[in-house]
Amino acid sequence: MAAVGAMANVQAFEPQAYALDPVHTRVLFAIEHAGFSKALGTVSGSTGTLVFDRDDWSVARLDVRVPLERLDLGDAKWNDAVRAANLLDTQRHPDAHFVSTAIEPVDADRAKVCGDLTLRGVTRPLCMDVTFNALKRHPLPPFRRTAGFSASATLSRAEFGMTAWPTVIGDAVELRIEAEAERTRGEADAQDAAPSPEPQTDPSEPQTQPEPTP
């Protein structure tokens, strides 16, 4: 029995696998527009996997794909211009792909996550400042255990071969990422996934009898 208990404790602290929730994961980017303002856009629908141990950031691993064809700057013509061959070239390179290579904990709730970003067919290193927000059972069906994070980073578009319109479009692209990841379904998830039991009826309250069916 002691051996079984020890094995259970070891499993409890092993990194767990999570799948990114594409509905509640979004990438926001900001880039200078001719010196007048910063254009803001978002990309929804990211997918990928996260291996994470709340007590040990260093063992975490992240693999994410961002569907650039879902980019939205709030105007259809502007969206098409950014997705064109001289910028993102989404016809040939529809996704951005990030794979972590090193994770450096800053404190209990923050870490620097570094990896390789492939964008427009070019791979360059990128580091993100990541904040851990929560890890708990989601309050809505299917009640899966969910991890939430916020992240930020900055990249140079020129480093990825996007040099068009240098006097109109800035080089630095600011990124902000809000992400949720659901624990992969498995036997260990059964308890997390099960809904809470219905509250018991107070016996002191009068009971309403159902009307007879005609």
C-alpha positions in Angstrom: 0.0 0.0 0.0 2.8 2.4 0.8 4.4 1.7 -2.6 1.0 2.5 -4.3 0.7 5.7 -2.4 4.2 6.8 -3.3 3.5 6.1 -7.0 0.4 8.2 -6.8 2.3 11.1 -5.3 4.9 10.9 -8.1 2.2 10.9 -10.8 0.5 13.9 -9.1 3.6 16.0 -9.7 4.4 14.8 -13.2 3.9 17.5 -16.0 0.4 17.3 -17.5 -0.5 17.7 -21.1 -2.9 20.4 -22.2 -4.5 21.4 -25.6 -4.8 25.0 -26.5 -8.4 26.2 -26.6 -8.7 28.0 -30.0 -11.8 29.9 -28.9 -10.2 31.4 -25.8 -6.7 31.9 -27.2 -6.0 35.0 -29.2 -2.9 36.9 -30.5 -3.0 40.6 -30.6 -0.4 42.6 -32.5 0.4 46.3 -32.8 2.6 47.9 -35.5 3.3 51.6 -36.3 1.2 53.0 -39.1 3.1 55.9 -40.9 3.9 57.5 -37.5 0.3 58.4 -37.0 -0.8 55.5 -34.8 -0.3 51.9 -34.1 -2.5 49.5 -36.1 -4.1 46.8 -34.0 -5.0 43.4 -35.2 -5.9 40.0 -33.8 -5.6 36.4 -34.8 -8.0 33.8 -33.4 -8.1 30.0 -33.7 -4.6 29.1 -32.5 -4.0 25.4 -31.8 -1.3 23.4 -30.1 -0.1 21.5 -27.1 1.3 22.5 -23.7 3.1 20.3 -21.2 3.1 22.0 -17.8 3.8 21.5 -14.2 2.5 24.3 -12.0 5.4 23.7 -9.5 8.2 23.5 -12.1 8.2 25.9 -15.0 11.5 24.5 -16.3 9.9 21.3 -17.6 7.2 23.0 -19.6 7.0 22.6 -23.4 4.9 24.5 -25.9 4.1 23.8 -29.5 1.6 26.3 -31.2 0.3 27.1 -34.6 -1.3 30.4 -35.4 -3.6 30.5 -38.5 -2.5 33.8 -40.2 -5.4 33.6 -42.7 -7.7 34.5 -39.8 -5.8 37.8 -39.2 -8.2 40.7 -38.6 -7.4 44.4 -38.7 -11.0 45.5 -38.9 -11.1 46.1 -42.6 -11.3 43.5 -45.4 -9.0 45.4 -47.9 -6.4 46.0 -45.2 -6.6 42.3 -44.2 -5.9 41.3 -47.8 -3.0 43.7 -48.1 -1.3 42.3 -45.0 -1.9 38.7 -46.1 -0.4 39.4 -49.6 2.8 37.9 -51.0 5.0 40.9 -50.1 4.1 40.7 -46.4 2.7 37.6 -44.7 2.3 35.6 -47.9 -0.4 33.5 -46.2 -1.2 31.6 -49.5 2.2 29.9 -49.3 2.7 30.1 -45.5 -0.8 30.0 -43.8 0.5 29.4 -40.3 3.0 30.8 -37.8 4.6 28.0 -35.8 6.3 28.4 -32.4 8.1 25.6 -30.5 9.7 26.3 -27.1 13.4 25.4 -26.6 14.1 26.8 -23.1 12.0 28.1 -20.2 13.5 30.3 -17.5 11.4 30.8 -14.4 11.3 34.3 -13.0 9.1 33.6 -10.0 6.2 31.4 -9.1 3.9 33.1 -11.6 6.2 34.4 -14.3 8.7 32.9 -16.8 10.6 33.8 -19.9 9.7 31.3 -22.6 12.1 31.1 -25.5 11.8 29.1 -28.7 11.9 29.1 -32.5 9.2 31.0 -34.4 8.7 30.1 -38.0 6.9 32.9 -40.0 6.7 33.2 -43.7 9.0 30.3 -44.1 11.8 31.9 -42.0 12.7 30.6 -38.5 14.1 32.9 -35.9 14.5 32.8 -32.1 11.8 34.5 -30.1 11.4 35.0 -26.3 8.1 35.8 -24.6 7.4 37.1 -21.1 4.7 34.8 -19.8 2.5 35.3 -16.7 0.5 32.4 -15.2 -3.0 33.4 -14.4 -4.9 30.3 -13.1 -5.0 26.5 -13.1 -8.4 25.1 -12.0 -11.4 23.2 -13.0 -13.4 25.2 -15.6 -16.8 26.2 -14.2 -18.7 25.4 -17.4 -19.2 22.2 -19.3 -17.3 20.0 -20.1 -15.7 21.1 -16.7 -12.1 20.3 -17.8 -9.1 21.4 -15.8 -7.9 24.6 -17.5 -4.7 26.7 -17.4 -4.6 30.3 -18.3 -1.7 32.5 -19.4 -0.9 36.0 -20.6 2.3 36.7 -22.7 4.0 39.5 -24.5 6.9 39.7 -27.0 8.3 41.9 -29.7 9.7 40.8 -33.1 11.2 42.5 -36.2 9.2 41.9 -39.3 12.3 42.5 -41.5 14.0 39.5 -39.8 11.3 37.3 -41.3 11.7 38.8 -44.8 8.8 41.3 -44.6 10.5 44.5 -45.8 7.7 46.0 -48.0 6.5 49.5 -47.2 9.3 50.5 -44.8 8.2 54.2 -44.7 4.6 53.3 -43.9 4.8 50.2 -41.8 7.0 50.0 -38.7 9.5 47.2 -38.2 8.8 46.3 -34.6 5.7 44.1 -34.1 4.4 44.1 -30.5 2.6 40.9 -29.5 0.2 40.2 -26.7 -1.2 36.7 -26.2 -4.0 35.6 -24.1 -4.2 31.8 -23.9 -6.3 29.0 -22.3 -5.4 25.4 -22.4 -7.5 22.4 -21.4 -6.1 19.3 -19.8 -6.0 16.4 -22.3 -8.8 13.9 -21.5 -7.7 10.8 -19.7 -8.3 8.6 -16.7 -6.7 11.1 -14.4 -9.1 13.8 -15.8 -12.2 11.9 -14.9 -12.6 13.5 -11.5 -11.8 17.0 -12.8 -14.2 16.6 -15.7 -17.2 15.3 -13.6 -19.8 18.0 -12.8 -20.4 18.9 -9.2 -23.3 17.0 -7.6 -26.6 18.7 -7.5 -27.4 20.4 -4.1 -29.6 18.3 -1.8 -33.1 19.5 -1.1 -33.6 21.0 2.3 -36.0 18.6 4.1 -37.5 21.5 6.0 -38.9 23.0 2.8 -42.3 21.9 1.7 -42.2 19.6 -1.3 -44.2 20.4 -4.4 -45.8 17.3 -5.9 -45.7 17.0 -9.7 -49.1 17.4 -11.4 -50.5 14.2 -12.9 -49.9 13.7 -16.6 -53.2 13.8 -18.5 
